Amino acid sequence: MKVLITGAAGFIGSHTAERLKEMGHEVIGIDNFSPYYDVSLKKLNADSLSKKNIELLTIDLRTDDLVKELPSISIISFIFQLIRVFPAYLHLMII
Ligand SMILES: NC(=O)c1ccc[n+]([C@@H]2O[C@H](COP(=O)([O-])OP(=O)(O)OC[C@H]3O[C@@H](n4cnc5c(N)ncnc54)[C@H](O)[C@@H]3O)[C@@H](O)[C@H]2O)c1
């Protein structure tokens, strides 16, 4: 299954991404590296995901055009929403 995780550089998102990858799923992460807390911790998480061949895109879900930024959008089959953003974009992602 192809899974999209928002907030993938964060605490729960990064662990979720790693676990799903271990389970054999294809994982794409999105994060805007917000400075809500120390960004270096998110960079460490991003490095760890990269070493496990998990793609992590720097996207801000409030402002970026997901259709442009994420061309493979139509084949995503599951989304883990781990940030507090009104999910107005979800209709673009679920087929
Ligand atoms: N950690 C916990 O114990 C816990 C418990 C209950 C609920 N939650 C909830 O679960 C969610 C994830 O928690 P966490 O601890 O992993 O938080 P976190 O802050 O570590 O991760 C959230 C990630 O979302 C990213 N993000 C924020 N706004 C974004 C945007 N507009 N576009 C793209 N990325 C964006 C941040 O950069 C961050 O990396 C939160 O909503 C939190 O309130 C967490």
The ligand as an SDF file (V2000), in Angstrom:
LIG
                    3D

 44 48  0  0  0  0  0  0  0  0999 V2000
    3.3020   13.1600   20.9570 N   0  0  0  0  0  0  0  0  0  0  0  0
    2.2690   12.8460   21.7330 C   0  0  0  0  0  0  0  0  0  0  0  0
    2.4020   12.2730   22.8410 O   0  0  0  0  0  0  0  0  0  0  0  0
    0.8570   13.1740   21.3040 C   0  0  0  0  0  0  0  0  0  0  0  0
   -0.2120   12.7940   22.0850 C   0  0  0  0  0  0  0  0  0  0  0  0
   -1.5140   13.0780   21.6650 C   0  0  0  0  0  0  0  0  0  0  0  0
   -1.7250   13.7500   20.4620 C   0  0  0  0  0  0  0  0  0  0  0  0
   -0.6730   14.1310   19.7260 N   0  0  0  0  0  0  0  0  0  0  0  0
   -0.9330   14.8200   18.4510 C   0  0  0  0  0  0  0  0  0  0  0  0
   -0.4020   14.0610   17.3660 O   0  0  0  0  0  0  0  0  0  0  0  0
    0.1110   14.9600   16.3730 C   0  0  0  0  0  0  0  0  0  0  0  0
    1.5900   14.6640   16.1370 C   0  0  0  0  0  0  0  0  0  0  0  0
    2.2930   14.7850   17.3740 O   0  0  0  0  0  0  0  0  0  0  0  0
    3.8830   14.8400   17.4060 P   0  0  0  0  0  0  0  0  0  0  0  0
    4.2830   14.6900   18.8280 O   0  0  0  0  0  0  0  0  0  0  0  0
    4.4560   13.9020   16.3790 O   0  0  0  0  0  0  0  0  0  0  0  0
    4.1130   16.3680   16.9530 O   0  0  0  0  0  0  0  0  0  0  0  0
    5.3760   16.9950   16.2020 P   0  0  0  0  0  0  0  0  0  0  0  0
    5.2710   18.4650   16.3930 O   0  0  0  0  0  0  0  0  0  0  0  0
    6.6230   16.3050   16.6070 O   0  0  0  0  0  0  0  0  0  0  0  0
    5.0900   16.6260   14.6740 O   0  0  0  0  0  0  0  0  0  0  0  0
    4.2170   17.3740   13.8420 C   0  0  0  0  0  0  0  0  0  0  0  0
    4.9860   17.6870   12.5490 C   0  0  0  0  0  0  0  0  0  0  0  0
    4.1030   18.3680   11.6620 O   0  0  0  0  0  0  0  0  0  0  0  0
    4.8470   19.3360   10.9520 C   0  0  0  0  0  0  0  0  0  0  0  0
    3.9250   20.3670   10.4960 N   0  0  0  0  0  0  0  0  0  0  0  0
    3.2620   21.2900   11.2260 C   0  0  0  0  0  0  0  0  0  0  0  0
    2.5430   22.1030   10.4340 N   0  0  0  0  0  0  0  0  0  0  0  0
    2.7390   21.6710    9.1590 C   0  0  0  0  0  0  0  0  0  0  0  0
    2.2730   22.1220    7.8890 C   0  0  0  0  0  0  0  0  0  0  0  0
    1.4690   23.1840    7.7610 N   0  0  0  0  0  0  0  0  0  0  0  0
    2.6730   21.4520    6.7540 N   0  0  0  0  0  0  0  0  0  0  0  0
    3.5030   20.3760    6.8630 C   0  0  0  0  0  0  0  0  0  0  0  0
    3.9860   19.9160    8.0500 N   0  0  0  0  0  0  0  0  0  0  0  0
    3.6030   20.5610    9.1880 C   0  0  0  0  0  0  0  0  0  0  0  0
    5.8480   19.8700   11.9650 C   0  0  0  0  0  0  0  0  0  0  0  0
    6.9900   20.4530   11.3540 O   0  0  0  0  0  0  0  0  0  0  0  0
    6.1790   18.6020   12.7700 C   0  0  0  0  0  0  0  0  0  0  0  0
    7.3810   18.0060   12.2940 O   0  0  0  0  0  0  0  0  0  0  0  0
   -0.1200   16.3770   16.9090 C   0  0  0  0  0  0  0  0  0  0  0  0
   -1.3360   16.8710   16.3510 O   0  0  0  0  0  0  0  0  0  0  0  0
   -0.2500   16.1780   18.4050 C   0  0  0  0  0  0  0  0  0  0  0  0
   -1.0280   17.1810   18.9940 O   0  0  0  0  0  0  0  0  0  0  0  0
    0.6160   13.8560   20.1040 C   0  0  0  0  0  0  0  0  0  0  0  0
  1  2  1  0
  2  3  2  0
  2  4  1  0
  4  5  1  0
  4 44  2  0
  5  6  2  0
  6  7  1  0
  7  8  2  0
  8  9  1  0
  8 44  1  0
  9 10  1  0
  9 42  1  0
 10 11  1  0
 11 12  1  0
 11 40  1  0
 12 13  1  0
 13 14  1  0
 14 15  2  0
 14 16  1  0
 14 17  1  0
 17 18  1  0
 18 19  2  0
 18 20  1  0
 18 21  1  0
 21 22  1  0
 22 23  1  0
 23 24  1  0
 23 38  1  0
 24 25  1  0
 25 26  1  0
 25 36  1  0
 26 27  1  0
 26 35  1  0
 27 28  2  0
 28 29  1  0
 29 30  1  0
 29 35  2  0
 30 31  1  0
 30 32  2  0
 32 33  1  0
 33 34  2  0
 34 35  1  0
 36 37  1  0
 36 38  1  0
 38 39  1  0
 40 41  1  0
 40 42  1  0
 42 43  1  0
M  CHG  2   8   1  16  -1
M  END
$$$$
